[in-house]
Amino acid sequence: MASISVNVGDNHGVHDDGGSAPLIRVIVADTQAIFRAGLRKIFALEDDIRVVGQAETLPQTQSAVKKFSADVIIFESALAPNPVEALAEILRQNPQIRVVVVTPGSDEQLTLELFRRGAHGILSREVEPELLVDCLRKVAAGETWLDSRGIHWVMEAYRNQSMRPSGARPKVQLTPKEMLIVSCVTQGMKNKEIAVRVGTTEQVVKNYLRKVYDKLGVADRLELALYCLSHHIVDGIKPPAAPVATPVNGNAAGAAAGVGGNSSTPVLSDPTPPEKLS
């Protein structure tokens, strides 16, 4: 099946760099030596693509991602029992690298999960060499690559999510503390304000958010807020109240305000100073 990139440019996949295209450094991670050798031969014909590392197991792949400076990794899904989690781990190790996943065939659920967890391109193993090269160039340039069937699956999943009943819930469960922090995020609060609301430090809030990102498969606060609101994760969860004013007796209030009298003037309580961030 023919493949196209999601963001189609004016040249529709034709590569014309005039000899000045930046070099695309590639790691090839595949269980089959003959497939790796075939890719090396294909890329050797291209002036702007160079294989800088290879791997045939998941541990070798993770080591290669750390060792080699690469722009794109071609990752065979069969390398890992759970390719979705393996993809997430690769991106945790190197958030800048772009991942093209090679699958044994068309699989709707796998395609959607890989795409949701950050895959930049998804290809069938039977892809034509010309399309594979085109895919690498598009992905290296910042585009996302899916075949026409994959695009259809992603669009349908988006439409179905928009029409999901309000009572639907995702399978992922957050802890009560995570729910409180997420509810603050959906209200547009920054980490410093969230820390004050839940009685902790900014660093602890950051740690919680990283765990939530991993659980839900989102990349940033905006995606987190949209995901949680769309899936009604924080429905009925109210963010902790801000520190309230503590009334004091009239004499103390007058002294604090610089005036006499018995009227009560609210002043903020003096909380214990937060821990110093490392």
C-alpha positions in Angstrom: 0.0 0.0 0.0 1.4 3.4 -0.9 2.4 5.7 1.9 2.2 9.4 2.3 3.4 11.8 5.0 0.7 13.4 7.1 2.0 16.9 6.3 2.4 16.7 2.5 4.7 19.3 1.1 4.6 20.9 -2.3 7.2 18.5 -3.8 5.0 15.5 -2.7 8.0 13.5 -1.5 10.4 14.4 -4.3 13.9 15.1 -2.8 15.7 18.0 -4.5 18.3 19.4 -2.2 20.7 20.9 -4.7 23.6 19.1 -3.0 23.1 21.0 0.3 20.8 18.7 2.3 21.8 18.1 5.9 23.1 14.7 6.7 20.5 12.3 8.2 22.2 10.0 10.8 20.3 6.7 11.2 20.3 3.8 13.6 18.9 0.6 12.2 17.4 -1.7 14.9 16.1 -4.9 13.5 16.2 -8.6 14.4 17.1 -9.8 10.9 20.6 -9.3 9.6 19.5 -9.5 6.0 17.1 -6.6 6.5 19.7 -4.5 8.2 22.2 -5.2 5.3 19.5 -4.4 2.8 18.8 -1.0 4.4 22.6 -0.2 4.4 22.7 -0.9 0.7 19.7 1.3 0.1 21.0 4.2 2.1 24.5 3.9 0.6 23.1 5.2 -2.6 21.8 8.4 -0.9 24.3 11.2 -0.3 22.3 12.6 2.6 21.7 9.4 4.7 24.3 7.6 6.7 23.9 4.6 9.0 25.8 5.4 12.2 24.7 2.4 14.4 23.0 -1.0 14.3 21.2 -3.2 16.8 19.6 -6.6 16.7 18.2 -6.8 20.3 16.3 -4.4 22.5 19.2 -3.9 24.9 21.5 -3.2 22.0 19.0 -0.7 20.7 18.8 1.1 24.0 22.6 1.2 24.1 22.9 2.5 20.6 20.5 5.3 21.3 22.7 6.4 24.1 26.0 5.8 22.3 25.4 7.2 18.8 24.4 10.7 17.8 21.5 10.0 15.5 18.6 11.9 14.0 16.3 8.9 13.2 16.1 5.3 14.5 14.4 2.6 12.4 12.9 0.4 15.0 11.4 -3.0 14.3 8.4 -3.6 16.5 9.3 -7.3 17.0 12.4 -6.3 18.9 10.3 -5.9 22.1 7.5 -7.9 23.7 5.7 -4.5 24.2 6.9 -2.2 21.3 4.8 0.6 22.7 6.6 0.7 26.0 9.9 0.2 24.2 9.1 3.2 22.1 8.4 5.3 25.1 11.6 4.2 26.7 13.7 5.2 23.6 12.1 8.6 23.6 12.8 9.0 27.4 16.4 8.2 26.7 16.7 10.6 23.8 13.7 13.0 23.4 15.3 14.5 20.3 15.6 11.3 18.3 12.8 10.6 15.8 11.5 7.0 15.7 10.2 5.2 12.6 8.6 1.9 13.6 8.6 -1.0 11.2 5.7 -3.4 11.8 5.1 -6.8 10.3 1.8 -5.8 8.8 -1.3 -3.6 9.2 -2.5 -3.5 12.8 -4.9 -0.8 13.8 -4.5 -1.0 17.5 -0.7 -1.1 17.4 -0.7 1.8 14.9 -2.9 3.9 17.2 -0.9 3.1 20.3 2.5 3.8 18.7 1.2 7.0 17.2 -0.2 8.1 20.6 3.1 7.3 22.4 5.2 9.4 20.0 6.1 7.4 16.9 7.1 9.8 14.1 6.6 7.3 11.4 5.0 3.8 11.0 5.9 1.6 8.1 5.1 -1.9 7.0 8.0 -4.3 6.4 7.0 -4.6 2.8 7.6 -0.9 2.1 9.2 0.0 -1.2 12.8 1.3 -0.9 11.9 4.6 -2.5 9.1 5.2 0.0 11.4 4.3 2.9 14.0 6.8 1.8 11.2 9.4 1.4 9.9 8.6 4.8 13.3 9.1 6.5 13.7 12.5 4.8 10.2 13.6 5.8 10.5 12.4 9.4 14.0 14.0 9.8 12.5 17.3 8.5 9.9 17.2 11.3 6.9 15.6 9.6 4.9 12.5 10.6 4.6 9.6 8.2 1.7 7.1 8.0 0.3 5.1 5.2 -3.2 6.0 4.0 -4.8 3.2 6.1 -3.0 4.5 9.2 -4.2 8.0 8.6 -7.7 6.7 8.3 -7.4 4.9 11.6 -6.0 7.9 13.4 -8.7 10.2 12.1 -11.5 7.7 13.0 -10.0 7.4 16.5 -10.0 11.1 16.9 -13.7 11.4 15.8 -14.8 8.6 18.0 -13.0 10.1 21.0 -14.8 13.4 20.4 -18.1 11.6 20.5 -17.3 9.5 23.5 -20.1 9.5 26.2 -19.4 11.7 29.2 -19.3 8.7 31.5 -16.5 6.9 29.7 -13.2 6.6 31.5 -9.8 5.5 30.3 -8.3 2.4 31.8 -5.3 4.3 33.3 -5.9 5.1 37.0 -4.3 8.0 38.8 -3.6 8.2 42.5 -5.5 10.7 44.6 -2.4 13.0 44.8 -1.9 12.8 41.0 -5.6 13.7 40.5 -5.2 16.8 42.7 -2.2 17.9 40.8 -3.8 17.3 37.4 -6.9 19.2 38.5 -4.6 22.2 39.2 -3.0 21.8 35.8 -6.4 21.9 34.1 -7.0 25.2 35.9 -3.9 26.7 34.3 -1.8 26.8 37.5 2.0 26.8 37.4 4.1 24.4 39.4 4.8 26.9 42.1 1.2 27.6 42.8 0.3 23.9 42.7 3.0 23.3 45.3 1.5 25.8 47.6 -2.0 24.4 47.0 -1.1 20.8 47.8 1.5 21.5 50.5 4.7 20.3 48.8 7.6 21.6 46.8 7.9 22.5 43.1 10.3 19.6 42.5 7.8 17.1 44.0 5.1 18.5 41.6 7.5 18.1 38.7 8.2 14.5 39.7 4.5 13.7 39.9 3.8 15.3 36.5 6.5 13.2 34.9 4.9 10.1 36.2 1.5 11.2 35.0 2.9 12.0 31.5 4.2 8.5 31.3 1.0 6.9 32.5 -1.2 8.8 30.0 1.2 9.0 27.1 1.2 12.8 26.8 4.2 15.1 26.2 3.4 18.3 28.0 0.9 20.3 30.1 -1.3 21.2 27.2 -1.7 17.6 26.0 -2.3 16.6 29.7 -5.0 19.1 30.2 -6.7 18.3 26.9 -6.5 14.5 27.5 -7.9 14.8 31.0 -10.7 17.1 30.1 -11.6 15.0 27.0 -11.7 11.8 29.1 -13.4 13.4 32.1 -10.6 12.3 34.4 -10.8 15.2 36.8 -14.6 15.6 36.8 -15.7 16.3 40.3 -12.2 16.9 41.5 -11.7 20.4 43.0 -8.2 21.8 43.3 -7.1 22.5 46.9 -8.0 25.9 48.1 -5.4 28.6 48.2 -4.1 29.6 51.6 -6.7 31.7 53.3 -6.4 34.8 55.4 -6.3 34.2 59.2 -8.2 36.8 61.3 -6.4 38.1 64.3 -7.7 40.1 67.3 -8.4 43.7 67.1 -5.2 45.0 68.8 -2.9 42.9 66.8 -4.7 43.8 63.6 -4.5 47.5 64.4 -0.8 47.2 65.1 -0.3 45.3 61.8 -2.3 47.9 59.9 -0.7 50.9 61.8 -4.1 51.9 63.2 -5.9 51.5 66.5 -9.3 50.2 67.1 -11.0 46.9 67.7 -11.8 46.0 64.0 -10.5 42.7 62.8 -8.1 42.8 59.9 -7.3 39.6 58.0 -3.6 38.9 57.5 -2.0 35.9 55.8 -0.7 33.2 58.0 3.1 32.7 58.0 3.5 29.1 56.6 6.7 27.1 57.2 9.2 28.1 54.5 9.3 25.4 51.7 12.3 23.2 51.2 15.1 24.6 49.1 15.0 23.2 45.6 18.0 21.4 44.5 
